[in-house]
Amino acid sequence: MQRRVASTWSSCGRPAAAPRRQRGRADFGIACSSNGWFIEKHAKLDPISTMTEGVFVAGCAQGPKDIPASVSQGAAAAARC
């Protein structure tokens, strides 16, 4: 018997919040908000680090952001590696 799993996709072609939360938690152990965005360690003091050592989030993984903010977070995450 073949089993089908339904999933929803967002308008940008990515899976909707529920599947993303499950993958983030299972693969990397990253906490997610109730809206499905990955949560940083501290919003003001350390906005790219997560509670998991060595795992960083940047850009639209944390929520809607404009391009300059996403680029600067990505550069900060790359500098930490």
Beta strands, then each sheet from edge to edge (+ up, - down):
end
